[in-house]
Amino acid sequence: MPWHLTPGRHQPTSLREALLFEKWSRTLRVCLMADFYARVAGRGSRSESVLR
C-alpha cells in the first residue's frame, strides 16, 4: 500500500507532497461521485450507461 494511502503513518513533509495528496484525493472523490451518479441515472435512462 502506498505511503499516502496509509493514514497516520506518514505526514506530508513538503508542500509538494501535500498538494499531490490533495489532488489525488479530490480526483478520486470526483471519480466516485461520477460513477455513483452514472449508476443512478442509468436506472432511468439507458443512454447514460453508454458512458461506462
trRosetta pair geometry for C-beta under 8 A, 3 or more apart (Angstrom, degrees):
i j d omega theta_ij theta_ji phi_ij phi_ji
1 5 5.3 -114 177 80 98 118
1 6 5.6 108 117 -59 121 102
2 5 4.9 84 66 6 84 105
2 6 7.5 -162 95 -10 45 90
3 6 5.9 -65 -154 32 38 109
3 9 6.5 -129 -154 99 76 116
3 10 4.6 10 174 22 111 152
4 10 7.1 -73 -82 77 47 120
4 17 7.6 -159 -93 -173 119 95
4 20 7.6 -94 -106 108 162 103
4 21 5.2 -152 -159 -104 126 103
4 24 7.0 72 126 62 142 155
6 9 4.1 -4 119 21 117 135
6 10 6.8 69 75 15 100 93
12 17 4.0 179 -146 105 94 109
12 18 4.0 131 132 -69 161 74
12 21 6.0 -120 -72 4 129 139
13 17 6.2 49 42 29 60 149
14 17 4.8 97 58 6 80 100
14 18 7.1 -146 96 -4 43 88
15 18 5.6 -56 -148 39 35 113
15 19 6.1 32 155 -18 69 107
16 19 5.9 -56 -146 38 28 108
16 20 6.2 30 154 -22 63 108
17 20 5.6 -54 -145 36 30 113
17 21 6.3 30 156 -18 65 106
18 21 5.9 -56 -149 37 28 109
18 22 6.3 28 153 -19 64 109
19 22 5.6 -54 -144 37 32 112
19 23 6.2 33 156 -20 66 106
20 23 5.8 -54 -147 36 28 110
20 24 6.3 28 154 -19 63 108
21 24 5.7 -56 -146 37 30 111
21 25 6.2 25 159 -16 66 108
22 25 6.1 -56 -143 39 27 106
22 26 6.2 25 158 -17 63 110
23 26 6.0 -59 -146 39 26 109
23 27 6.2 28 156 -21 63 108
24 27 5.8 -57 -149 35 28 111
24 28 6.4 27 154 -19 64 106
25 28 5.7 -52 -148 35 32 112
25 29 6.3 34 153 -21 64 106
26 29 5.6 -53 -148 35 32 113
26 30 6.4 33 154 -19 65 105
27 30 5.8 -55 -150 36 31 110
27 31 6.4 30 153 -19 65 107
28 31 5.7 -57 -150 36 31 111
28 32 6.3 30 154 -19 66 107
29 32 5.8 -55 -148 36 30 110
29 33 6.3 26 156 -16 65 108
30 33 5.9 -57 -146 39 30 108
30 34 6.1 31 156 -20 65 108
31 34 5.8 -55 -145 37 29 111
31 35 6.3 29 155 -19 63 107
32 35 5.8 -55 -148 36 29 111
32 36 6.3 32 152 -21 64 107
33 36 5.5 -52 -147 35 33 114
33 37 6.3 27 157 -14 66 106
34 37 6.0 -56 -145 40 29 105
34 38 6.2 33 154 -23 63 108
35 38 5.7 -54 -146 35 29 114
35 39 6.5 30 154 -20 63 104
36 39 5.9 -57 -154 33 29 109
36 40 6.5 24 153 -15 65 107
37 40 5.6 -53 -144 39 36 111
37 41 5.9 31 158 -15 69 109
38 41 6.0 -56 -140 43 27 107
38 42 6.0 36 155 -31 62 110
38 48 5.8 -180 -154 161 67 109
38 49 7.5 116 169 -96 96 47
38 51 6.1 -119 -133 79 127 123
38 52 6.0 134 154 -63 141 107
39 42 5.5 -54 -146 30 27 118
39 43 7.3 38 153 -31 58 94
40 43 6.2 -47 -168 12 34 112
41 44 6.5 -72 -164 45 42 94
41 45 5.9 -32 164 45 80 105
41 48 4.2 162 113 -105 109 171
42 45 6.8 -87 -123 70 26 62
42 46 7.2 50 -158 -116 70 33
42 48 4.6 -128 -79 86 65 113
42 49 4.5 83 -133 -63 117 91
42 52 7.6 -6 -82 -12 144 134
45 48 5.1 87 90 -8 100 103
46 49 5.8 -49 -166 25 54 113
46 50 7.9 69 143 -33 68 88
47 50 6.0 -34 -171 4 47 116
48 51 6.2 -42 -178 16 52 113
49 52 5.5 -47 -163 25 58 114
